[in-house]
Structures are given as C-alpha cells and as structure tokens.
Amino acid sequence: MTKKRLQKVMAAVYQKYGQTITAEIADNRRNVGFRYATLSGLSMGMDDFDPLRDSPKFITTGETRSANISDQYEQGFINDDERHR
C-alpha cells in the first residue's frame, strides 16, 4: 500500500467513524508495523545513510530563524504560543 493510498483509506475511515475510532485504527496499524519490523530482524545504522552535504547550511539557516523568532518574542511582536509554533 502506498502512502497516498493509506491516506485515502484513513480519510475514509475518519469520515465514516470519526476521530476516536480513526486514532485507534492508526495506533493499531503502527503497533502491527513495529511488531513485524521487530520480528523481521531488520536494523538500520548511521552507516546505512548518506551524509547530508548541505547540513552546515541547514544548521546556519535554522539558527538564524531561531534568533529572529527569539528577537520578535523579546520585543513583544509575537506571543509564547506563536514563538513555539
């Protein structure tokens, strides 16, 4: 099942049964996935992933954005909820 197909199925479940039942189904699906992933014996390590070449740029951009948001909060332009979002 593709990600898009699963989204459609869960949307249909939500429309028919509501939020509580949909949440239970999503939790059960996650638990089944974890159970079978554990039984399969597959594992991943850091060496299985290619390093991000642009990570220094991402870190610098994030730090700049964080500093700007902190400045806006300290100056009273945004409230605490907006700062966390």
Backbone hydrogen bonds, N-H to C=O, Kabsch-Sander energy under -0.5 kcal/mol:
donor,donor_aa,acceptor,acceptor_aa,energy
6,L,2,T,-2.3
7,Q,3,K,-2.1
8,K,4,K,-2.0
9,V,5,R,-2.3
10,M,6,L,-2.8
11,A,7,Q,-2.1
12,A,8,K,-2.2
13,V,9,V,-2.4
14,Y,10,M,-2.4
15,Q,11,A,-2.4
16,K,12,A,-2.0
17,Y,13,V,-3.3
18,G,13,V,-0.6
18,G,14,Y,-2.0
22,T,18,G,-1.8
23,A,19,Q,-2.5
24,E,20,T,-2.0
25,I,21,I,-2.5
26,A,22,T,-2.5
27,D,23,A,-2.5
28,N,24,E,-2.6
29,R,25,I,-2.5
30,R,26,A,-2.3
31,N,27,D,-2.5
32,V,28,N,-2.3
33,G,29,R,-2.2
34,F,30,R,-2.6
35,R,31,N,-2.5
36,Y,32,V,-2.5
37,A,33,G,-2.1
38,T,34,F,-2.2
39,L,35,R,-2.3
40,S,36,Y,-1.7
41,G,37,A,-0.7
41,G,38,T,-0.8
42,L,37,A,-0.7
48,D,45,G,-1.8
49,F,46,M,-1.4
53,R,51,P,-0.6
55,S,52,L,-0.9
57,K,54,D,-0.5
58,F,54,D,-2.1
59,I,55,S,-2.6
60,T,56,P,-2.3
61,T,57,K,-2.5
62,G,58,F,-2.5
63,E,59,I,-2.5
64,T,60,T,-2.2
65,R,61,T,-2.4
66,S,62,G,-2.6
67,A,63,E,-2.3
68,N,64,T,-2.2
69,I,65,R,-2.4
70,S,66,S,-2.4
71,D,67,A,-2.3
72,Q,68,N,-2.3
73,Y,69,I,-2.2
74,E,70,S,-2.6
75,Q,71,D,-1.9
76,G,73,Y,-1.2
77,F,72,Q,-2.3
78,I,72,Q,-0.9
83,R,79,N,-2.3
84,H,80,D,-2.0
85,R,81,D,-2.0
